[in-house]
Amino acid sequence: MAKKKILILCTGNSCRSQMAEGYLRQFAGERAEIYSAGVEVHGVNPRAVAVMKEDGIDISGHTSDHIDKYNEIDLDIVITVCDKAKESCPYFPTKALKFHRNFPDPAKVTGSEAHIDEQFRKIRDLIKDHFRQFAEEHIPRP
């Protein structure tokens, strides 16, 4: 069975899509090639790296990539994880199935350091639960 090629798309490819990529790589294992990109490039957010590390997933080696990097890949699935990315998602000349789930942007949270960290963890956990279920439903086991 061929590996599914999956792109997770967000605004800046800094938090939500990075966390989703980390979890989907874990849940899909060898059954899929997972990429993430943004309609803009903001760099990988250090708080996203930290909260993922707390949950045993290392995304410190991830890069923040622009969607154009993946124009030549024959994608099977494109997942947008924020409304802005869905609205500005360029047309892909592809047969890819498209999915959307809007997650709050943890990088926009304000307040104390403890409050910001708490919100990053909360959004991380929402992403983890969603992508665990997504993998079960859309990336079949052999």
Steps between C-alpha positions, in 0.01 A plus 500: 500500500638841401564752772250784515653842440343749740554876525387691808451866422484797738558873483864524609610135537618588849272337761182314405621335179832413665326330793260323262792377289673363810192314618395372160851365441466313830148368435550410131846352539635358176161515328529863398739777403403807700590856402397836640509845348362848533354759270762716675819391680547605863756249627433218746372643828724408798195455726355249254829310511497508882141379550546223245818388676298479824283242321798305366505634143803683368417758234818704558636386162192611308528790258241765423425459129295693247226311321672552164764246608242224453355597161668206325392231748199291403314538830225265614369719783521872585392599851455864596520568873394863502230698323747746346694220331176348370392835357835574338594144404619512142349270245686172487478322166449179689253229582575556869217469746463817703419515869465798731500549875557843649715506814562817704839658439708459817746763375227762535435427870592782737540517874743355749763249393312231696173584323664493156665164577168362623328605177777346288448171687122519462524557123769231473263253664214596264731443203622168642146367549387614156796352314487172692142459379589625151773236465263226613236605247709601197831317509414131488712239667615215277 
